[in-house]
Amino acid sequence: MKQFKITLIAFFLLVGTFAKADEGMWFLMFIDRLNHRDMQKMGLQLTSEEIYSINNHSLKDAVVQFNGGCTAELISKEALVLTNHHCGYDAIAELSTPEANYLKNGFWATDRKNELKPKSLYVRFFVRMDDVSKRILAKVNPGMSEAEREKAIAQEISVIEKENNEGGKYTVSVRSFFQGNEFYYFVYQDFKDVRLVGTPPESIGKFGGDTDNWEWPRHTGDFSMFRIYADKDGNPAEYSPNNVPLKPKHHLPVNIGGVKENDFAMILGYPGRTNRWMPAGGIEQNVKFAYPAWVEGAKTGMDQMKKYMDKSEAVNLIYASKYASTANYWKNRQGMIDALTKFQTAKSKAAQEAKFNKWANKAENKEKYGKVVETINNYYSITNEKARHDNYLQQLLRTSSFGVISRSLGKQLSMYAQADAVKQAEMKAELANEIHAFYTELYMPAEIDIMAAQLKVYSEKSTGYALAPSVVKIGKNTEAYTKAIFAMSIFSSEEKVMAFLDAPSDAMLTNDPIFALSSDLINHINTRSPEVTKAQNDFSASFRLLVDGLRVAKLAPIQYPDANSTLRLTYGKVRALPADKRNDAKINNYTTMDGMVKKYKAGDSEFDLPTRLIDMNKSKDFGRYADAKGYMPVCFLTDNDITGGNSGSPVLNGKGELIGLAFDGNIEAMAGDVIFDANLQRTINVDIRYVLWVIEKFSNAKVIVDEMDIIK
């Protein structure tokens, strides 16, 4: 233990030397030594123990991972949860019908009995974490292949997870950091009874649509509200009308005093993925091969969805969430291409690697690090065309419900067909429900067009790498082929699949043309030639050595691990971008409702607004939420370091009070997942005053605001 503490202190001192105040996604357990002093100088008034404590309640207890992909925060003693509208989008769409369209018109529960339970929604509380690097790395040695290394690590991880889950009470996850040079375990507790409390209409929650996505100035009320329920003893429980609101260890007070330039701002959340240690060859591969294919493939799927969504409200609800998710990454990836190209990120990384290579080939370093850069560059040269191919094919699999049918519903049907009569009787009712749910969430004419269009793009554009055998046989007439296989397949209708349950045949299933196509596509994308397999093995080992060597040689300015959906803290300040004539605000760090109304286009799918909002803005009916200068704030900017997964994260002032809700970044800094730019990087946040105005004044749901601890 003593040696462990000495190692940590050395690590802290090293990091403290290089840390920049507004860059980095930091572990909470290291806040005291890594960042606390810098944060205090900027305006933090909390102790490190008030941010992260194992034994006492702290800020960490008020921040949850929302449904595995976003962040949310608890803002009342009755477990009221605030997150982004786009994070709750899927659940809101699921609960909506053409007759009661909560996605379009909004929803506010008048009391607890009217809160709505989606089929599947959970939040995850972070309990504690610890370092197990030495323990795990003791199980591996340099002579192991990557497969052997992964197996040894997985075996030890399994033991660690079992040791810490307390008989299944907790979920334990061991994650690698710095490309496998360090390991930490994280203990979580999941709550699955989460209910919708309220959401603004889509014209507020998604105002600006795809046009304003990743853009500033922004006027989106991107928030929704849920509540966590537990059993009478406060333990996680499946849904039951007898469950009661959870009594959280900590909830955030809400400050409506407003923000100004240079105010301290701290964000806690679950950033999903950054790649700031990525080699130059990886950046070049993404910019020239992978991301262009992603962009084109995503747009192909979106176009096919949209032409049916625009014709029917029912179809719009079916595809709303998939379309929004696809569109978000479509614009993100194009922004990444533009930003990484403009700022010549690959070139700057290559310069760093050249310095590393010179250091690596010194006599004392050559045996361990000498071939690292050469091996990494060889891997990318071998896999560039495969990266293009895989991204085209992945977009087919992501946007087509039937692209992965062999691994989803089809796999369950295969298991059913192979089971004996007794087992089939046990499985039949649940499987019938899943079949019905599957077909409820798609529209067959759209699915046929999505598949046909994606097959065409894939077959015509993935020419630098071998196509899936089934696609080679199809040839150029993908439209006629797609129509033909849907006409012949049992998957062409819910009725045919239900009939299969009465006369199951595994041979019929495996020979089904849609099932066979899906199987071939998935098998093909997962197949690695011996050459690629070896290159991947060598690359993984070399990338790990590159990161290790950059840290040892002190050539890397980055001293924090890449984001990987673990709880992190980022701190900075409210910070304007250069003046922008599109923004009516006097300082370009906030937006106003006047600016929103100026964007208004009646009947437009992206820029329509409720008449009530326009009238209330005209009469300045803002109540206690107006800024001291008289305007109604909507969004504001900070220079925090965030990425996808931080959506819904709380923006906190120096006292740990909620001042906003993070929901986006600016497109100028789209390269931020790869390289942080202190001048460009901004986080776009919904001002908490606008959130509360929408709830209390616009929606007449003051009873919900009354739950909160409001600080003026």
N, C-alpha and C positions, 0 to 999 in steps of 0.2 A: 504493500500500500504506500509506503514511504517513497519508493522509487517511482510509483505511478504519479504521486503528487509532484515530485521533482520534474518529471517529464512534462506534465501539464503546465507547470509554471514556466518552463523553458518555451513551450509552445505559445503560451499567452504573451510572453515578452517578445517573441518573434513576430507574432501577429500585430501586437500593439505598435510595433515600429512602422508597419506598412499601412495600417488601416486608414481608410478615408472615411470621413464622417458620414457621407451620404451614400457610399457604395457598400454593398455587402448584404447578404441574407444570413443572419447570425443565429447560432444555437442559443437557446435561452439559458442553458446551464452554464454557459461561459460568459454571460453578460457582465458579471461582477468585475472580472479581470480584463476582459477584452474591450468593452465599450462604455462601461458605466460612467467613467470620468468624462469622456468626450460628450456623452449624452447630457450630463449635468451642466456642462459649459454651454450647451445649446438650449437648455431650458427644462430638462427633465427634473421633476421634483419627487420622484419615487425612489425608494431603495431598490437594489437588485432583488431582494427578498420579496418585495411587493410585486415584482414582475414575474419571478419564477421561484416557487417554493414547493417542496415535496410535502412538507408537514403542515403548512398553513395555506389558507386560501390566497390566491394571487391572480394576476391578470390572465395567466394561462388557463385558469378554470372558467373564464368567460368567453373563450375563443374555441370554436369547434370546427372540425372539417365537415363540410356539408355534402352529404351524398357521394363522398369519394372524390369529388372534383373541384369543389369550391371551398370558401371559408364563410363562416357566419359567427355572430356574437350574441351572447345573452344580454338582454337589456332590461330585464325585470326579475323580481324575486319569484315570479310565476313562470319562469323559463320561456319568456317571449324571445324569439330568435329573429334577428334581422340579417338578411343576405341580399344579394342582387336579384333583380327581376329575371335576368337571364339565367341565374343559377336555379331559380324555382320554376323556370319556364316549362320544363318537361312535366313536372307535377301539376302545374296549373293547366296545361293543355290536356293532360290526362283526365282531370276533373271536369273539364269543360265539355259541353255539348252545343250543337247549333242553337238549341233553345235556351240554354243557360251558359253563355259563352263568357266565362270568367277571364279568359285570356284577352278577349277584345274589350269587354265592358268593365272589368275589375270585379273585386269581391271583398267584402268586409264582414266578418262574423259578428253578429250582434251579441252573441254570448258564447260560452264554451261549447254548448251543445251543437252549435251551428258550425264549429270548426270542422274542416273536411280532411279526411284521411286518404292520401294517395295509396296505391297498392304497395309501392316499395320506396321508402325514403328513410334515411338514417343520418344521424350525426355521430361524430366520434370525438370524445374527450381525450385530451392528452394527459396522462397521469405522471409519467416520469421517463427519464432516459439515462443511459450510462454507456461508458466506453468499454467495448470488449475487443479492441483491436489486437492486443497482445495475445489474448486467448485464442482468437480465430487464426491469426497469422502463424501461431505456433504449430498449426495443423498442416501447413503447406511448406513447400520448398521449391527452389528455382528449377529443379529437374522435372517437375510435374508439367504435363500438358495442361492446357486451359481446361479441358474437360475433367481431368483428374483433380485439378485445383478446385473447380466449381463443385465437384462432388464432395470433396473433403470439407469445404466451407459450408455446403448445404447440410451436411451431417451435424456439424457443430452448431449451426444455427438452429436446427431442430431441437437440439438439447437445451440451448439457451431459452428458446421460446417456451418450451415445456416447463422449465424451471421457474419462469416468471409469470405464467398465466393464471396461477392460483386456482388450478382445477377447472379452467375454462371461464373464470370470471372475467378475465381480461384478454384482449387481443394483443399479441406481442409480435413486433416486426423488427427484424435485424436488417439494417441497411448498410450498404457500403458507401464510402465517401472517398474523394480524391482518387477516383478510378480504381478502387480496391486496395488502397494503401491504409485505410482506416475503416473501422466498423463500430457502429453504435446500435444498441437496442432501444426500442420505444415501446412503452406500455400504454395501451388505449382501453377505453371503455365505450362500447357502442350502445346507442339508444335507437330503437326501431319504430317506436310509436311517435311519429312526428306529423303534425297536422297543420294544414293551411289556415292561417288567421286572416290574412288580407293581402291584396295585391292591387296596385293602381291599374287603370285601363291601359291597354297596350300603347295607346297614343301618348301616354306619359312614360310608362316603363320602358318603352322601346323607341321613344321619340328620336327621329333622325335615322333610324334603320341602318341599312348597310352603308348608305352615303356618309353618315357621320361616324360610323364605326372607326375607331383608332384615330379620330380627328379631334382637334381643338380649334375654335371654341365649341363646347359641348353643352347640351341642354337636356340631358336624359335623366329622368327620375328612375334610375335603375335599381329598384329595391322591391322586396317582397318580405312577408312576415309569416313565421311559423311558430309552433309551440311544441316543446318536448314533453312527453308524458311518460310516467313511470308507474310501477305498482305502488301500493300504499306505503311500502317501506323505502321507496325511493330507488328501487333497483330497476334495471332495464327489463322490459316485458314486451311481448307481442301485443298488438292492438287489442284493447278490451274497453268496453264502455265504463268499466269500473276503474280504469287507470286514472291517475290524477296528475296535474302539472308537477313536473320535477321541481324540487327546491334546490337551486344551484348553489354551489359553494361561493360563487362570486358572480355578480352581474355588473355591467358598466353603467355608471351614471352618464347622463346625456347633457352636454353643455350647449346652450343656444346663444352663447355670447358672441359667436362669430369668429372669423379668422382674418389675419392680415399678413402682409408680406413679412417673411422671416420668422413667423411663429414656429415653434418646435412642433414636429409631427412625427409620430411613431406608428408603425403598422405591424400587427401580428397576423400571421396567416400561414397558409399551406401552399407556397409556390410550387408549381408542378415540375418544371424542367428548365434548367439553363444548361448551356454548353460552353462555358467560358474558358475551359481548358482545351477546347476542340483544336486540333492541329490545322494548319493552313490548308492541307489537302482536303480535309473534311468540309471546310468552308467553301472551297472551290467546287467540290462535288455538289454541295447543296445549291449553290448559286447557278451552276451551269447544267446540272443534270436532274437532281431530285426535286427541287422546289418548282421549276417550270412545269414538270410533269404533274406535280401535286396541284398546281394552280389550274392547269387545263383540265385535268380529270375532275376536280371539284366543281369547276364551272359547268362542265358537261352534265354532271348529275343535278346541279342546281337548276339549270335551264329546263330540264325535263320535269322536275318537280313543280317549278313555278308555273308552267303553262297550264297545269291542272289545278294548282292551288288558287289561281286567279279566277277560275271558273266556278268554284264551289266552296262554300264556307266549311262544309263537312270535310272535304279533302284538305283544305287549308289547315284544319286542326290536326289532321293525321300527320302531316309532314312539317308542321310549324317548327318543332324542336329540331328535327334532323336538318332542315334547311338552314335554320339559324346557326347551328353548330358548324355545318359545312361552310357557310358563308363567312363565318368568323375566321376560320383558318385559311380560307381562300384569300381573303384580304391580307391576313397576317403574313402568309408566305410570299405574296407579291411584294409587300412592304419590306420583308426581309431581303429579298433579291435586290430591290432598289437601294436599300440602306447599306447592305454589305458591299455592293458594287461601288456606290458613291464614295464611301469612306475607305475603300481599298483595304478592308479588314484582313483578307487573306494575305495581302502583301506585308502588312505589319506583323502578322503572326509568323510568316516565313522568315522575316528578319530576326524575330525572337528565336526561332528554331535554329537559324544559322549560328547565332551566338551560343545556343545550347550545344550544337553539334561540335563547335570548336572546343568548348569545355569538355564535352563528352569524350573527345578523342585525345585528351591529355593522357599521359601514360598511366596515371593513377586511377583514371575513370574509364578507360577504353574497354576493358573486359566486360564491365557491367552495362555501360551506356553507349558504346561506340557505334552500334548498328541500329540504334533506336530510330533516328530520323529516316534513314534509308528504308527500313522495314515498314514504317508507317506510310511513306510515300508510295511504296510498292503496292501496298494494300489498296490504296485509293485508285491507283492507275488500273488495277485489275477489276475493281468493282464500280467504276463510274457508270458504265452502261447498264449494269444490273440495278444501280440506284434509280436511274431513269425508268427502267422497266418496272421495277417494284412499285414505284409511286403511281404510275398509271394503273397498275393492277390493284393496288390498295384502294384507290378511289372507286374502282368498280365494286370492290368488296364492301366498302364503307357506305356507299350510297344505294346499292341494290339490296333489298331485303332477301333476295334469292341467291345472291352471290355466295353467301355463307350458309346456305340452307343445310348443306351436308354436315355442318358442325353445330348447328342449332337444332331446329325442329326435326330435321332429317335424322340426326343422330339419335334423338329420343325415339323416333319411330323405328329405327333399326334395332335398338335395344328391346323395344316392345315386340317386334317381329321375331326376335331370337329367344324371347322368354317362353317359359312353359305356360300352359293354360291358367294355372293358379296365379302366377305372377302377372299375367296379362289382365286378369280380372281385377287385381289390386291396382294396376297402373291406369286402367282405361279411363276412369272418370277424371282424374287429374290431367291426363294427357289430352282428353277432349276439351277441357277448359283452356289448356295452353294453345291448342289448335285454334280455338275460337278467338283467343286474345291476339294471336299472331295475325289472323286475317282481318280483325277489327282495325289493326294498325297499319294497313296498307290499302292502296287503291290499284287494282290490277292493270288498268290501262297505263297508269303512270309507271308501274313496275316493268311492264314490257318495254316501254320506251327508254327507261333508264338503262336497262340491260342492253338493249340494242345499240344505243348511243355509246355506252361505255366500251362495249366490245369493239365497236368501229374505231374509236380513238386508240384503244389499247393495241389493236392489231396493226394500225397504220403508223403509230408513233413509236412503238417499242422495238424498233428494227435493229438496234445495236446489240440486242441480247435475245437469246432463243425464246420464242413465244411458247405458251402452254400448248401441248400437243393438240388438245381439242380445238383451240383457236386456229391452229394451222390448218386443220381439216375444214373449218368453216369457210375460209377464204374471205372474199370481199363482201359477200351478200349477207351481212350480219343482221339486217332488218328482217329479211325473209326467214333466216334461220331462227331468230329469236321468236318470231310469231309461231313458227312450226313447233318448236320444243314446248312452248307454253300450251299449245293446242293439244299436244300428246301427253303432257305430264299430269300426274295425279296432283301436283302442287298448283295446278291452274285454278283450283277452287277449294273452298273450305269443305264443300259437300264431298268432293272426291277423296280428300284426306280423311274425313270422318268415316267414309265407306271403307277405307283401308283398315281402320280399326276392327271392323267386323270380319275382314278376310285378309289378315296381314301376310305379307310375303317379302322376305328379305331380298330375294332375287328380283322381284318387281321393283323394289326400292333402288337397289344398286344399279339396275338397268334403266331407271327413269332418266330421261335426258337432262332435266334440270339438276337433279341430284348428281348425275355423272359429271356435268359441266362444273358444278360447284366443287366437287371433290378434286377434279383435275386442276382447277385454278389454285386452290389452296395448297395442294401437294406441290405444284410447280413453284409457287412463291416461297415455299419452305425448303425446297431442294437446294443443296449446295454441292457444287462440283468438288472433287478432291482439291483442285487448285484453290478455289475460293475458301474451302474449309481450312486449308493450311494457312492461307493468307490471313484469315480471320483469327486463327489461333496465335499466329505470330504478332498480329496487330494488337490484340488485347494485351499481351504481355508487354509489348513495346510502349503502348499508350500509358500503361501503368508506370513503367520506368520513366517515361517522359515527364509525367506529373511529379513523380518522386524526385527526379533529377532537377527539374526546374525549382522545386522547393529547396532542395539541398544546396544548389548553386545560387540561390536567391536571385534568380533571373525573372521570376514571375511576380507581377505586381498584385496578383490575386492571392489572398490568404484565407479564403473561406471556401467551403465545399460547394459544388454545384447544387442547385435546388433539386429535390427529388420527392416532393409531396410530404416533407416533414415540417413540423412547426418551426418557423423562423421569425426573427424580428429584424425590421429595417427602420432606420431613423434618418430624419432629414429636417426639412422645413418647408413652409409654404413659400412657393417660389414662382414668379411670373416667367412667362416666355416673352420675347420681344413683342412690342406693340403690334396689334393686328387689327386692321380696319374692319374686319368682319365681326369684331367683338365690341359691343357698346360700353363695356366696363372701362372705368378710368385707368385701372391697372389690369394688365392681362394675366391675372391669376385667378379670376372668378368670372362667372357669367350670371346674367340676370333673367328674370321672367320676361322683361321687355325684349331682350334679345331672342328669347324663345318665340315670342309672339311674332316677331319680325320674320321668322322662318316659316310661319304657319302657311300651309296650302290646303285649302278646304278640299276634303275628299281624297287627298293624297295618302298613299299607304304608309309613307314614312313621316310626313310632316303635317298631318292633320292634328287638330287639338280639340278637346271638348269645349263646347260653347261656354260652359260654366267657368272654365279656367280663364278664358279670354275676358269674360265679363268681370270676374273677380280681380284680374290684373288691371283692368281699366279703372275700376273703382278703388284700387289699392287696398283691397280687403285682405291684408296679410296678417292681421292680429299681432301677437307677440313675436312672430317669426321674421318680421321685416328687419333688415339691417338698420343700424343706427342712422345711416344716411338715407334711409327711406326706400331703397329698392328691395325686391324679393330675390335673394340669392338662390342659385340653382346648383352650380358645380364650382369646384375650385381645384387648383393645381398644387401639388407638392413634388419634391424631387426625390421621393423615396424610391428604392430599388425593388421593383416587384416584377412578377411575370404571371402567366396563366396559372390558375389555382389560387392566386391572391384575390380573385374576384369575390366580393362580399366581405373582404377584410375590414376590420375596424380601423379608422384613422383616429388616433388619440392625441390629446394635448399633453403637456408636461405633467399633469396631475392624473393621467390615466382616464380622462373623461372623453366620451365619444363626441367627435366633432364632424365626422363624415364617414363615408362608405366608399372604399376603393372599387372601381369597376373597369378601368381601362388604362391604356397608355397612349402616348402620342406617336403618330406614324413616323415622325422624323427620327425617333430613337428606336425604330423597329429592330435594329441590330442588337438591342440590349440583351437579348438572350445569349449572345456570343461575346459581346464586348460592351462594357459600361462606359457611357459618355456623360460625364458630369455636367456638361453644358447643355446637352439636349434632353437627357432622360427626365420625364415627368410622369407622375401618376395622376390620373383624372378621377376625381372623387365627387360623389353626390354630397352636397352640403346637408348636414343633419337637420338644419332649419327647414329646408325644402321638403325633406322626408316627412317631418312632423306636420308641416303645413298641409301637405297632400292628405295626410291621415285625418287631422283634426278639422281643418277648415274646408277643404275641398270635398272630402268624403264623409264628413259628419260622423267620424268614428272616434270621438274624443275619449271614449271609455278605454280605448287601447292606449292612448297617450297617458292617461291617468295612472296606468300601471308603472310608468317609468319614473325614475328619480331625475327630475329636470333641474338643471342648474343654469341660472341666468348670468 
